[in-house]
């Protein structure tokens, strides 16, 4: 699965806190998905998406 952080990230860190195996802050201080969502991180990645206050995370198969 692939995760993507769309434009509009407010750098709150909710996704990074929920799933640091997939999300991190880039050099501009906004979140990015840097790894594929493997089965063992699927639940945490979904939690990261659901906890995003501005709904800018997409997870696709």
N, C-alpha and C positions, 0 to 999 in steps of 0.2 A: 504494500500500500504506500501511497505517497501522501505527504502532508504539505500544505502550502499556507504561508501567511500572506494574505493579500494586503494591498495598500490600506492604510487607515489604522495600523497598529499604533497603540498609544504607549507602548513600552511599560506596561504595568507589571509584566513578569509572571502572570498567572500560568501561562503555558510552560514557561521555563521551569517554574516551581513544580508543576504537575508532572512534567515529562522531560527532564533534562537529557534523556537519551535521544530525543528527536529534535527538541527546540533549544535554541540558544540566542543570545544577543549578538548581532553583527557589529561591525565597526561603527555603524551609524547609530547604534543604541536601540535599534528596533529588533523585534524577534524575527527569527527565520527558522525554517525547517532545514536541518542539515543532514538528516539521515532518513532512510526509509523506515516506515512503521512496520516492524516485524511482529509476528504474532504475540510474542511476550510483552510488547509495549503497546499493543492495540488498546487495551483498557485505559492505560495512562494517557495515551494520545487523544482518545475520545474524551476523557475527563478534561484535558487541556483545551480542546475545542469547545466543550460545553461551558467551561469556566471563563472563556474569553468575554469580557464585558462589551466589546464592540463587534463581536461575531465576524472576525476576519480570518478564521482558520478553516480551511477545507481539507478533508481527508478523502482520497479517492483510491479505488482499487486499481 
